[in-house]
Amino acid sequence: MFKCGDVVCELGQSFFGRAIRWFTRGWYEPRTWASHAARMIDATHIAEALRRFTVGVFDGNRKVKV
């Protein structure tokens, strides 16, 4: 169960998600798991910066780690 203020990191499988994981790591760093981070507002709503800052209902099918 998520709580207010939890930071969630998401695994993006799209081309852009893979590119972000590749280009944001250091030379001698292992591969990064996450390509996107967001913050939970409460147990069911998430605030994230996409093209614009949005607040929406969290989809439980997303691959995230807290």
C-alpha positions in Angstrom: 0.0 0.0 0.0 1.4 3.4 -1.0 1.5 6.3 1.4 1.6 10.1 0.8 5.1 11.2 -0.2 6.3 7.8 -1.4 8.7 8.1 -4.4 8.1 5.4 -7.0 10.5 4.5 -9.8 9.1 3.0 -12.9 10.6 0.6 -15.4 9.8 1.9 -18.9 10.0 -0.7 -21.7 9.4 1.7 -24.6 12.1 2.9 -26.9 12.3 6.2 -24.9 12.4 4.3 -21.6 15.3 2.2 -22.7 17.1 5.3 -24.1 16.7 7.2 -20.8 18.1 4.2 -18.9 21.1 4.0 -21.3 21.9 7.8 -21.4 21.5 8.6 -17.7 24.0 6.2 -16.4 27.7 6.8 -15.7 30.6 5.1 -17.6 31.3 2.5 -15.0 27.9 2.3 -13.5 25.7 -0.8 -13.9 22.5 -0.6 -15.9 19.8 1.5 -14.3 16.5 -0.2 -13.5 14.3 2.9 -13.6 13.6 5.4 -16.3 10.9 7.5 -14.6 10.2 8.7 -11.1 7.0 10.1 -9.5 5.6 10.8 -6.1 2.4 9.4 -4.6 -0.1 11.9 -3.3 -2.1 9.2 -1.4 -2.7 5.5 -1.8 -4.4 5.9 -5.2 -3.2 9.1 -6.8 0.2 9.9 -8.4 1.9 13.2 -9.3 4.4 13.0 -12.2 6.1 15.2 -14.7 5.5 14.0 -18.2 5.1 16.6 -21.0 3.4 18.6 -18.3 3.0 18.1 -14.6 0.0 15.9 -14.0 -1.9 14.4 -11.1 -3.8 11.2 -11.9 -5.1 7.9 -10.6 -2.3 5.4 -10.2 -2.6 2.3 -12.5 -1.7 -0.8 -10.5 -0.4 -2.6 -13.6 2.6 -0.3 -13.8 6.0 -1.9 -13.0 7.2 0.3 -10.1 9.5 0.0 -7.0 9.2 2.2 -3.9 
